[in-house]
Amino acid sequence: MAQDPGLIHQLDQRYRQTPTFGPATIRKFLANSSEMKHLAAQNFEDLLQCSIPVFDSLLPEPHNQTVLELLFTMAHWHGIAKLRMHSDLMLEIMDNKFLPKLKEHLLRRIITPSGVGDEQDINTIILKDDRIYQHNMARFNYTTYDVRRAQDVINPRTSHCNIMVLHTDNDMGCHGHRYNYGKVLGVYHVNVIFIGHGMVDYTPIRMEFLWIRWYEPMDEVSTWATSTLDRVNFLPLNHKHSFGFLDPADVLRGCYVIPHFARGKRHADGSGVSACAEDKDDWCEYYVNWFVDRNMLMRFHFRLGIGHVYSHYCTMQVELQREDISLQASFNRDVEDLTDDVEVDEDEGDDESDDTDDGLDIEQPFRSDKLLPDQFDEMYDGEVDLDYKN
């Protein structure tokens, strides 16, 4: 429409020609509906409910069909959400992708620690009373680099809503980044009843979770050598990994995200697509501030923070792998050297007794079962403790 201003006038004309309905169900539209000024909630509702005939064929295909399908879905969802009486079937229609994705998340968390098997059916997850409980904020306790206790408060309704978690090889995005970053949209808990393989009884389990809008790291990996901060931006709203659920126990702490002001805002006119995502305030890029406090600084000096247990654990795993590789390589070289030095006498070889065993005895290197993370766990039982405050 921005390329053809005449389409805006055509849209306004169609709204003006739309008839009213009922005593106050659909009211007469303003002359310039496209400006969307001085409107009440009722007026916005009317615009959506009558949008399909108005928008039809304003854009060329395939954009026209895409817009019409989107408007149909929005009008349908809006109509169901405003019902004053809901049946189970209507609630199932509203589930859309939120509940299935949530149940997948909860199922993975139930299976992983308890080892109940390869259960894949999300219908084995039952939310008691079909209720999800929302909380205003979450408090995260963590250990600082100098082995002290600290706390971050995350409130989705304020700018203190960003968190950081460890990046894994299975995560999306470019490799080389230590952490993933996300904006917390909501703090919730549910009482889950698991009825799948390995179930014990019908006792509900309280499970907390965060609803997250993920940041995507930029392609380059920032290091101390490059003297650059991590830069991130939000994934597109229609990306399958744009939103997700997170176990609060996976949160390291809150992080400090600042707009990259030079890049500007994503929506210059201040209009977004999703009220839940609050994308109307999105910037094109953001900086992750490494220098907000001493503890944050040491998280980016990976392995140097004594109290950052996870970094020592990751280092230990790498060193053990390298030790195995080095030992195996050394053993292979020794065997090759022995083979070169031994001379076999073919004439006397048949008379040798098979009862003697001159083979090499390889002793596996000693490894303590009590790793550094376990020692820290004994000092501080429970790395993350959520304290919900309604």
C-alpha positions in Angstrom: 0.0 0.0 0.0 2.9 2.3 0.7 3.9 2.0 -3.0 0.4 3.1 -4.1 -1.2 5.7 -1.9 -4.5 5.3 -3.8 -5.0 1.9 -2.1 -5.2 3.7 1.3 -8.0 5.9 -0.1 -9.7 2.8 -1.5 -9.5 1.1 1.9 -11.0 4.1 3.7 -13.8 4.2 1.1 -14.6 0.6 1.6 -14.9 1.0 5.4 -17.1 4.1 4.9 -19.4 2.0 2.6 -19.6 -0.9 5.2 -23.1 -0.9 6.7 -23.8 -0.8 10.4 -25.3 -3.8 12.2 -27.5 -4.1 15.3 -28.1 -1.3 17.8 -24.3 -0.9 18.5 -22.7 -4.1 17.2 -21.0 -2.6 14.1 -21.0 1.2 14.1 -20.5 3.6 11.3 -16.8 3.9 10.4 -14.9 7.1 10.3 -13.9 8.7 7.0 -10.2 8.0 7.5 -10.1 4.6 9.2 -6.6 3.9 8.0 -5.2 6.6 10.3 -6.6 4.7 13.3 -6.8 7.8 15.4 -9.1 8.7 18.3 -10.5 5.1 18.4 -11.9 3.2 21.4 -11.6 -0.6 21.9 -15.0 -1.0 20.2 -13.8 0.7 17.1 -10.7 -1.5 16.8 -12.9 -4.5 17.2 -15.2 -3.3 14.4 -12.2 -2.8 12.1 -11.0 -6.4 12.6 -14.5 -7.9 12.3 -15.1 -6.2 8.9 -11.6 -6.4 7.6 -11.9 -9.3 5.2 -14.3 -7.7 2.6 -12.4 -4.4 2.9 -8.9 -5.9 2.3 -9.9 -8.4 -0.4 -8.0 -7.8 -3.7 -6.3 -4.7 -2.5 -3.0 -6.5 -2.9 -1.9 -8.8 -5.8 -1.6 -12.5 -5.3 -0.1 -14.3 -3.5 -0.1 -11.5 -0.9 -3.8 -11.0 -1.1 -4.5 -14.6 0.0 -1.9 -14.5 2.7 -3.5 -11.4 4.2 -7.0 -12.8 4.0 -6.0 -16.0 5.8 -4.3 -14.0 8.5 -7.3 -11.7 9.0 -9.6 -14.8 9.1 -7.4 -16.4 11.8 -7.3 -13.2 13.9 -11.0 -12.6 13.6 -11.7 -16.2 14.5 -9.4 -16.2 17.5 -10.7 -12.8 18.7 -14.3 -14.1 18.5 -13.6 -17.2 20.5 -11.5 -15.3 23.1 -14.4 -13.0 23.9 -16.9 -15.7 24.5 -18.5 -15.5 27.9 -19.0 -19.3 28.2 -16.5 -21.8 26.9 -16.8 -25.5 26.2 -13.8 -27.9 26.2 -14.0 -28.0 22.4 -13.7 -24.2 22.1 -10.8 -24.2 24.5 -9.1 -26.8 22.3 -9.5 -24.5 19.3 -7.8 -21.7 21.3 -4.8 -24.0 22.2 -3.3 -23.4 18.8 0.5 -24.0 19.2 1.0 -22.7 22.7 -0.2 -25.7 24.7 1.3 -28.4 22.4 4.7 -26.6 22.5 4.4 -26.3 26.3 3.6 -30.0 26.7 6.6 -30.9 24.6 8.7 -28.9 26.9 7.3 -30.4 30.0 7.5 -33.9 28.7 11.2 -33.5 27.9 11.8 -32.3 31.5 9.9 -35.2 33.0 11.7 -37.8 30.8 15.2 -36.6 31.1 15.8 -36.7 34.9 13.7 -39.7 35.6 14.7 -41.8 32.6 11.1 -43.1 32.1 11.8 -44.0 28.5 11.2 -42.7 25.0 7.8 -41.3 25.6 6.8 -39.0 22.7 3.1 -38.5 23.2 2.4 -35.1 24.6 -1.1 -36.3 25.5 0.6 -38.1 28.5 1.0 -34.6 30.0 -2.2 -33.4 31.8 -2.4 -30.0 33.3 -4.4 -30.3 36.5 -7.7 -28.4 36.3 -6.5 -27.1 32.9 -4.9 -24.2 34.7 -1.7 -22.2 34.2 -0.7 -20.0 37.1 1.0 -16.7 36.2 3.4 -14.8 38.5 4.6 -11.2 38.4 8.3 -11.9 38.8 11.0 -14.4 39.5 14.0 -14.2 41.7 17.2 -16.0 40.6 19.9 -16.7 43.1 23.4 -17.4 41.7 27.0 -17.7 42.8 29.3 -14.8 41.8 32.8 -15.1 40.5 34.3 -14.7 44.0 32.0 -17.3 45.5 29.4 -15.0 47.0 25.6 -15.2 46.7 23.7 -12.7 44.6 20.2 -12.4 43.2 18.6 -11.0 40.0 14.9 -10.1 39.9 13.2 -10.7 36.5 9.9 -8.8 35.9 8.4 -9.2 32.4 6.6 -5.9 32.7 9.8 -3.9 33.1 13.1 -3.6 31.3 14.5 -6.1 33.8 13.2 -8.9 31.7 16.3 -10.4 29.9 18.1 -13.6 30.9 21.1 -15.6 29.8 21.7 -19.3 29.5 24.5 -21.5 28.4 24.8 -22.2 24.7 24.9 -25.8 23.7 25.8 -27.6 20.5 22.2 -28.4 19.9 21.1 -24.8 20.0 20.3 -22.8 16.9 22.4 -19.9 15.7 26.1 -19.6 14.9 28.6 -21.7 17.0 31.3 -20.1 19.1 29.0 -18.1 21.4 29.1 -19.0 25.1 25.6 -17.9 25.9 22.0 -17.5 24.6 19.9 -14.5 25.5 16.2 -14.2 25.8 13.4 -11.8 26.9 11.1 -13.2 29.5 7.5 -12.6 28.4 5.9 -14.5 31.3 6.6 -16.4 34.5 4.3 -19.4 35.2 3.8 -22.7 36.9 1.5 -25.7 36.3 0.6 -28.8 38.2 1.4 -31.7 35.9 0.1 -35.2 36.0 2.2 -37.6 33.9 0.3 -40.7 32.6 2.9 -42.1 30.2 5.4 -45.0 30.4 7.0 -45.2 33.8 4.4 -43.2 35.6 4.2 -43.8 39.4 0.9 -42.4 40.4 -1.5 -39.5 39.7 0.2 -37.1 42.1 0.6 -33.8 40.4 4.0 -32.3 40.0 4.5 -28.5 40.3 6.7 -27.3 37.4 7.8 -23.8 36.8 8.5 -22.4 33.4 9.3 -19.2 31.6 7.9 -18.0 28.3 10.7 -16.6 26.3 11.2 -14.6 23.2 14.7 -15.5 22.0 17.4 -13.1 20.7 19.5 -14.3 17.8 23.3 -13.7 18.0 24.9 -12.0 15.0 27.2 -13.9 12.8 30.5 -12.7 14.2 31.8 -14.1 17.5 32.9 -11.3 19.9 36.1 -12.0 21.8 38.5 -9.9 23.9 40.9 -9.9 20.9 38.3 -8.3 18.7 37.3 -5.7 21.4 33.6 -6.0 20.6 30.5 -6.8 22.6 28.0 -9.5 21.6 25.4 -8.1 19.3 21.9 -9.7 19.0 18.5 -9.1 17.4 15.1 -10.7 17.7 14.1 -13.5 15.5 11.2 -12.8 13.1 7.9 -13.4 14.8 7.0 -16.2 12.4 10.2 -18.1 13.0 9.6 -21.5 14.6 12.3 -20.7 17.3 11.2 -17.1 18.0 9.3 -18.2 21.1 9.9 -21.0 23.5 9.7 -22.3 27.0 12.6 -22.5 29.5 13.2 -24.3 32.7 14.1 -21.6 35.3 16.8 -23.8 36.6 18.7 -23.3 33.3 18.9 -19.5 33.8 22.4 -18.3 34.8 21.3 -14.8 35.8 19.7 -11.7 34.3 21.6 -9.9 31.5 21.8 -6.3 30.5 20.7 -5.6 26.9 21.0 -2.1 25.4 19.7 -1.0 22.0 22.2 -0.5 19.2 21.0 3.1 18.7 22.9 3.7 15.5 20.8 0.9 13.8 17.5 2.5 14.7 14.2 0.9 15.5 12.7 -1.9 13.5 9.3 -0.2 13.3 9.8 3.5 12.6 6.1 4.2 13.0 5.9 2.5 16.4 3.4 -0.1 15.2 4.1 -3.7 15.9 2.4 -7.0 15.1 2.0 -8.7 18.4 1.0 -7.2 21.7 2.3 -10.2 23.6 5.7 -9.9 22.0 5.7 -6.1 22.4 7.5 -5.9 19.1 6.4 -2.3 18.5 9.4 -1.3 20.6 11.9 -3.5 18.9 15.3 -2.1 17.8 17.1 -3.6 14.8 20.0 -4.7 17.0 21.1 -4.8 20.6 24.4 -4.9 22.5 24.9 -7.3 25.4 26.8 -5.3 28.0 29.7 -7.3 29.4 30.7 -4.5 31.8 27.5 -4.0 33.8 29.1 -5.4 36.9 32.2 -7.4 37.9 30.4 -10.7 38.0 29.2 -10.2 34.4 32.7 -9.3 33.3 34.1 -12.5 34.7 31.4 -14.6 32.9 33.0 -13.5 29.6 36.5 -14.4 31.0 35.3 -18.0 30.7 36.9 -20.4 33.3 38.5 -17.6 35.4 35.5 -17.0 37.7 36.0 -19.4 40.6 32.4 -19.3 41.6 31.2 -19.9 38.0 30.9 -23.7 38.4 29.6 -24.4 34.9 32.7 -22.9 33.2 35.0 -25.3 35.2 32.8 -28.2 34.4 32.9 -27.4 30.7 36.6 -27.0 30.9 37.0 -30.3 32.8 35.0 -32.2 30.1 37.2 -30.8 27.3 40.4 -31.6 29.2 39.3 -35.1 29.9 38.5 -35.6 26.3 41.9 -34.2 25.3 43.5 -36.5 27.9 41.8 -39.5 26.4 42.9 -38.5 22.9 46.4 -37.9 24.0 46.6 -41.2 25.9 45.3 -43.1 22.9 47.7 -41.4 20.6 50.6 -42.1 22.9 49.7 -45.7 23.2 49.5 -46.1 19.5 52.9 -44.6 19.1 54.3 -47.0 21.7 52.8 -50.0 20.0 54.3 -48.9 16.7 57.7 -48.4 18.3 57.6 -51.8 19.9 56.7 -53.4 16.6 59.6 -51.8 14.9 62.1 -52.9 17.7 61.0 -56.6 18.0 62.6 -59.1 15.7 60.7 -62.3 15.1 62.7 -65.5 14.7 60.5 -67.5 12.3 62.4 -70.8 13.0 61.9 -70.6 16.7 58.5 -69.0 16.7 56.6 -72.3 16.5 58.3 -73.7 19.6 57.2 -70.8 21.8 54.8 -71.6 24.6 51.3 -70.0 24.3 51.0 -70.0 28.1 53.2 -66.9 28.6 51.6 -63.5 28.2 54.0 -60.7 27.4 51.2 -58.3 26.3 51.1 -54.7 27.4 48.9 -53.9 30.4 47.2 -50.5 29.8 46.0 -48.9 33.0 43.3 -46.4 32.6 44.2 -43.0 34.0 42.7 -42.2 37.5 39.8 -39.9 37.5 38.1 -38.6 40.6 34.4 -39.3 40.8 34.0 -36.2 42.8 34.3 -33.4 40.3 34.5 -29.7 41.1 30.9 -29.0 40.3 29.8 -31.7 42.9 32.0 -30.0 45.5 30.4 -26.7 44.9 26.9 -28.3 44.9 27.7 -29.5 48.4 28.6 -25.9 49.4 25.6 -24.4 47.8 22.7 -26.8 47.5 20.5 -25.6 44.6 22.1 -23.3 42.2 18.8 -21.5 41.2 16.0 -20.9 43.6 12.9 -19.3 42.3 10.9 -17.1 44.7 7.7 -16.1 43.1 5.9 -13.0 44.4 2.4 -12.4 43.3 
